[in-house]
Amino acid sequence: MGKYSEEVATNSSDTCLDCDAGKYSNVSAASSPGTCILCPAGKVSTAVAANSSELCLACDPGKYSTT
């Protein structure tokens, strides 16, 4: 979770790519970057390969996020 691989029939986690910061994925065996979901509006995450929306934290006062 928090990663995906576009490789077909791989048997190694070495082919997995991280979801970018600001996104998360709670899908096991994800096969595309489309499984990486943006944090909800008003929240942000600096974590790479986040596996839960709980890692998306409220924006600091005076800051905002539309995605």
Sequence and secondary structure as in RCSB ss.txt:
>XXXX:A:sequence
MGKYSEEVATNSSDTCLDCDAGKYSNVSAASSPGTCILCPAGKVSTAVAANSSELCLACDPGKYSTT
>XXXX:A:secstr
  EE   SS   GGG EE  TTEE   TT  SGGG EE  TTEE   TTB SGGG EE  TT     
